[in-house]
Amino acid sequence: MRGITKRFPGVVANKDIDITVKKGTVHALCGENGAGKSTLMKILYGMQKPDEGTITIDGEQAVFHSPADAIARGIGMVHQHFMLADNLTVLENVVLGGEKLYGIGAKARKKIKEISDAYGLNVRPDVLVEDLGVADRQRVEILKVLYRGARTLILDEPTAVLVPQEVEALFDNLRELKAEGLTVIFISHKLGEVLKVADEITVIRRGTTVGTADPKTTTSKQLAELMVGSELPSPETRESTVTDVPMLRVAGLQLAATDPEGVVRDVLSNVSFTIHKGEVLGIAGVEGNGQAELVEAIMGMRDPDGGVITLDADDISHAPTRARREGGVGYIPEDRHRHGLLLEAPLWENRMLGHITERPNSKRGLLDNKAARVDTERIVREYDVRTPGIDVTAASLSGGNQQKLIVGREMSHTPKLLIAAHPTRGVDVGAQAQIWDQIREARREGLAVLLISADLDELIGLSDTLRVMYRGRLVADADPATITPEELGSAMTGAASGHLEHVEGEESGTDRGEDR
């Protein structure tokens, strides 16, 4: 790609970018949120047309008018935010738009199984996508690309939802693809992973190429400085701010659901824990072991079948979500597109979501649009949301900037309890540091935090108390001061560790012995 420039109203997303990717390599693309990475890849995938510049593939100049043109040239893209139809099965999603390749029946099913087995994707073709977790959805997207015969794969933040063992399995798959002559463009904010898997790294900053790095001779610190001009941040927090005042108590929580085969199973079984003021309780677990259902039960999005949820001494077990919000619960959702934003609404309207009855969004029972707009401007400044203005839609922001807007919105209401599901997913190292600092500062002032994250360094670094969830149960405690990410990753898959205390159906946190 040579001299690629792309302008949007009020912003230049790409400015004279050059990038060369060698066949049969893993080429990493790094940069801050809003640096122009996704726009550049959308141009390569035919979703956007450059205003200037050329694309050459295998020595021949290419002009793409749509993704179909890019697919025809062997390019496939797995987006950071998945492009799947929830109401269709895995098989239907994979063949959608590619019906002429292998039909829609037995031949297609056979091909899907071959690809799934060959790359360890472990997908079930007849499951509805709406019943899949984030990690499984990602595997479906990768399978879709391979099904269409892609020779160049663009992977946008592919490890964001994976535990260490799954990351290693993905990297093994990438090495296999590379050995077969396929090319991978790997977009990631996890610099350690970039250095581990990439053959070459291109860094862009504010829409312009700033350099190419050799992972064999480059450190994470050097790469971070090249990206954002600062050192690599750390989530490490060791000063204790935990009080003896309970903020959230969950006792004996039960929740059943019907699985894709029509069988009713417990997705939460006798879950009990306490979070105190000034405490961060981290929940570690492989995707799909009940973390999402736990969050939804606490937020009032699912009605539990049994158990009690108490917020600051008030029973909220069956209270509506709005009452929980007004009672002081902040919420950073796992899937920002489904539960955190109205993508086609402007930023100032998105600032009001979940807090429509609270200041500055309302005054004496009426919406106060002017005040909401002023406060949105403040959030954009304080959280460094890269946007030409507050009247653009949320969909126009990069994923990391969408996340910063959500975090700014939720922290602006001084919550008593923050439910933070993957709070730094898809954000760059600079934004990570800012979000971690916000959580630490609020924690010092008494905020209670339930933290769920696929970033094990984040879990270990921020948590005062750390528990492992496996098959809907809290099965073990881990000491954040001594456990390693590798040991925690093993525990999440059901393996034992010397740094774990195995528990069954008891209270969590600093008062566990007292509750016995």
ZALODREN-439824 format. One record per residue (C-alpha): residue in one letter; x, y, z. Coordinates in steps of 0.2 Angstrom, whole numbers, plus 5000, padded with zeros to 4 digits. Each point is the difference from the previous one (the first is absolute). Example, Ala and Ser with C-alpha at 12.3 -4.5 7.8 and 13.67 -1.06 7.14 Angstrom:
% ZALODREN-439824
A506249785039
S500650174997
***
This chain:
% ZALODREN-439824
M500050005000
R500850164994
G499550185005
I498349955007
T499050155005
K498250005006
R499050155006
F498450015009
P499050165005
G501150095013
V501449875001
V501449924990
A500049825004
N501449954990
K501450114993
D501249944987
I500249835008
D501349874993
I499949825005
T500849854992
V499549825006
K501149854994
K499149844994
G500049865013
T500350115015
V499150075015
H500150194999
A499450105015
L499250174999
C500150105016
G499450175005
E498950105012
N498150005000
G499550114986
A501749994991
G499249944984
K500349815001
S498249944997
T499750134986
L501649944992
M499549825001
K498250044994
I500850084985
L501049844997
Y498449895002
G499050114988
M498850085013
Q500750174997
K500850094985
P501650105002
D500050184995
E501849974994
G501349864999
T500149834992
I499949825005
T501149874992
I499749815003
D501249874993
G500850144989
E498350054992
Q499150165004
A498349975008
V498550115001
F498649945012
H498250064999
S499349885013
P500649865012
A499549884986
D501450074989
A501249975015
I499449835003
A500249964982
R501850055002
G500249885015
I499850135014
G499049975015
M499750105016
V499449965017
H499450165008
Q500250055018
H498150025001
F499349844992
M499050004984
L498849865005
A498149984999
D499449945017
N498449924994
L500949884988
T501049855004
V501949984999
L499849914983
E498850134993
N501250145005
V501549914992
V499249974984
L499050174999
G500650084984
G501149854995
E498649884996
K500849974983
L501649935007
Y499349845009
G498150025000
I499050015016
G499949825005
A501049845002
K501550064990
A500150175009
R499849915017
K501549884995
K501150154995
I499650095016
K500549855010
E501649974991
I500550185003
S499550005018
D501049845003
A501550054990
Y500250165011
G499349955016
L498550124999
N498849885009
V498450084993
R498349925000
P499150044983
D498249985006
V500150125015
L499250174999
V501350145001
E499050095013
D500449865012
L501850014998
G501350105011
V501250124993
A501449884998
D498949884990
R499450144989
Q501850044996
R500349834994
V498550004989
E500750164992
I501749924997
L499249844992
K498950124989
V501650074993
L500949834997
Y498449934993
R500150134986
G501849954996
A500950165006
R501950004998
T500250165009
L499150015017
I499750175009
L499849965019
D499450155010
E500449985018
P499849814999
T500649965018
A499050125009
V498849875007
L501249855002
V500949935015
P501949964999
Q499749824994
E498850054987
V501250144994
E501449874998
A498849894990
L499650154989
F501850034997
D500349824996
N498650024987
L500850164993
R501749914998
E499149864991
L499250124988
K501750094997
A500849834997
E498749974986
G500450164992
L498650115007
T500250175006
V499450085016
I499850185004
F499850015019
I499350155009
S500350005019
H500250115015
K500949865010
L501850044996
G500749855008
E498949894988
V500550114985
L501849975004
K499849815002
V499049964984
A500550144987
D501349994987
E500050184997
I499050155008
T499450164993
V499550145012
I498850144995
R499750165011
R498650124996
G499749934983
T501850004994
T501349874999
V501450035013
G501149854998
T500249814998
A500849905014
D500849835000
P499349905015
K501649915002
T500950165005
T498550105007
T499450005018
S498250045006
K500650165008
Q500850064983
L498449954991
A498950095012
E501050164998
L499949994982
M498149985000
V499650135014
G501650085005
S499949935018
E500549855009
L499049845001
P498850015015
S499749875013
P498449965009
E501049965016
T499150065016
R500549945017
E499550135012
S498449945009
T498550115001
V498849865005
T498850045014
D498949895011
V498450084993
P499149884988
M499450084984
L499449854990
R499549845007
V499549854989
A499449855009
G499549834993
L499750074982
Q499149874989
L499650024981
A499549874988
A499950024981
T499649904985
D501549954990
P500049984981
E499549825001
G498450055009
V500749935017
V499750115016
R501750025009
D500650105015
V501150144993
L500250075018
S500149885014
N500050065019
V501150154996
S500450105015
F501250145004
T500250175008
I500850164993
H500450145013
K500250184997
G501850044993
E500149824994
V500349934982
L499449824999
G500749924984
I499149854992
A501149894989
G499249874988
V500149944982
E498650084990
G498349915002
N500249945018
G498750125007
Q500850175001
A498850084988
E498549935009
L500750055017
V500150184993
E498350004992
A499249935016
I500850145011
M499550134987
G498249945000
M500149944982
R499649825006
D498949955014
P500949875011
D499149845005
G500650015017
G501250105012
V500150175006
I500950164993
T500250145013
L500750174995
D500550115015
A498849905011
D498650024988
D499349844992
I500050024981
S499849824995
H498550044989
A500150194998
P500050074983
T501650054991
R499550185001
A499849995019
R501749925002
R500850144989
E499250145011
G500649905015
G501850034995
V500549864988
G501150044986
Y500249884985
I501449984987
P499249864990
E500949854991
D499350044983
R500050194998
H499049994984
R498649905007
H499850075018
G501050165001
L499650114985
L498850064987
L501149994985
E499050124989
A499750135014
P501250155003
L501249995014
W499150125011
E498449894999
N501149855004
R500750095015
M498249995008
L499749824998
G499749915016
H499950165010
I498650094991
T499250055017
E501650075008
R500950164999
P500650084988
N498949904989
S498350055008
K499450155010
R498449995010
G499449854990
L500450074983
L501449964988
D501450145001
N500849984983
K501150155001
A500849945017
A500249834992
R500950074986
V501250105011
D500449855010
T500349904985
E501350134995
R500849985017
I500149814998
V500850014983
R501350125007
E500449905016
Y500049834992
D500850054984
V498649934989
R500750034982
T498550084991
P499750154989
G498550055011
I498649945011
D498750004986
V500849864991
T499349825002
A500749875012
A500349894985
S501250124992
L501249985015
S501449865001
G499649865012
G501250075013
N499350185000
Q498249925002
Q500749915015
K500750165007
L498350094998
I499249865009
V501250005015
G499950195001
R498150005000
E500049865014
M501350085011
S499250174999
H498649955011
T501149955015
P499349835001
K500049905016
L500349844991
L500849984983
I499649844989
A501550004988
A500049874987
H501650014990
P500250195003
T501650014989
R499549894986
G500650074984
V500850165007
D501850054997
V501450005014
G499750195003
A498149985003
Q500349845010
A501150105013
Q498650145001
I498649875003
W501149915013
D500350175009
Q498250045000
I499649845008
R501450015013
E499550185004
A498149965003
R500549845010
R501050115012
E498450105002
G499049855004
L499449934984
A499749815000
V500449924983
L499549834993
L501449984986
I499849874986
S501449994988
A500949894987
D501650105003
L500749905014
D501450135004
E498650125003
L499049885011
I501549975011
G500650175000
L498450095005
S499149875011
D500150005019
T499149835000
L500049884985
R498849864997
V499949874986
M498449954992
Y499849834992
R498349934993
G499050135009
R500849985017
L501350105010
V501249855002
A501650085007
D500950165007
A501650064994
D501250125008
P500450144988
A501650045009
T500849834996
I499049914985
T500750024982
P498950024985
E500549824994
E499549935017
L498350094999
G499849954982
S500249825005
A498850025014
M498750074988
T500049844990
G499749895016
A501849965004
A500750025018
S501350125005
G501150025016
H499450185002
L498249965000
E498849975014
H498649894994
V498350055007
E498249944998
G498550115002
E500750125013
E500250195002
S501450094991
G501050145006
T500850055016
D498649945011
R499949824993
G500749925016
E498750105010
D498649944990
R500549825003
***
